[in-house]
Amino acid sequence: MNANRRFRRVVRIGPVQVATYYDGRGREKHTAACTAPRCGFSTDYDSRAAAELAARTHRCAVR
């Protein structure tokens, strides 16, 4: 998998960043990734609303 994606519409909700990108097949995908140290939360979604909801409800287990 190519790790050099071009992210668009990057927003930060708490420690989580939400961004939009095109996957290798040209489909629009949305990702939510936590930037807190040692958290490791990162998921891809088909809709922007789902990614933003995941960002709003995410709680880091590591504090």
C-alpha positions in Angstrom: 0.0 0.0 0.0 1.2 3.4 -0.9 1.7 5.5 2.3 2.1 8.8 0.4 -1.5 9.8 0.2 -2.7 13.3 -0.6 -5.1 14.3 2.2 -7.7 17.0 1.7 -10.1 18.8 4.1 -8.0 18.0 7.2 -9.6 19.1 10.4 -8.7 18.5 14.0 -11.3 17.4 16.6 -9.5 17.2 19.9 -6.4 15.0 19.5 -8.0 13.3 16.4 -7.4 14.5 12.8 -10.0 13.8 10.2 -9.1 13.9 6.5 -10.4 12.9 3.0 -8.4 11.1 0.4 -8.7 8.9 -2.7 -7.7 5.2 -2.3 -5.8 3.2 -4.9 -9.0 2.5 -6.8 -10.1 6.1 -7.1 -12.8 6.0 -4.4 -13.1 8.8 -1.9 -12.3 7.6 1.6 -12.2 9.4 5.0 -9.9 8.7 7.8 -9.7 9.5 11.5 -6.4 9.2 13.3 -5.4 10.1 16.9 -2.2 12.1 17.2 -1.8 11.5 21.0 1.5 9.6 21.9 1.1 5.8 22.2 -2.6 5.9 21.2 -2.6 4.1 17.8 -6.2 4.9 16.9 -6.7 5.1 13.1 -9.6 4.0 11.0 -11.0 4.5 7.5 -14.6 5.2 6.6 -16.7 5.6 3.5 -18.5 8.7 4.8 -17.2 11.9 6.3 -19.9 12.0 8.9 -18.8 8.6 10.2 -15.2 9.7 10.5 -16.1 12.9 12.3 -18.4 10.9 14.7 -15.5 8.6 15.5 -13.3 11.6 16.2 -15.8 13.2 18.5 -16.4 10.0 20.5 -12.8 8.7 20.6 -11.3 8.3 24.1 -7.6 7.5 24.4 -6.9 4.5 26.6 -3.4 5.7 27.3 -3.2 8.7 29.5 
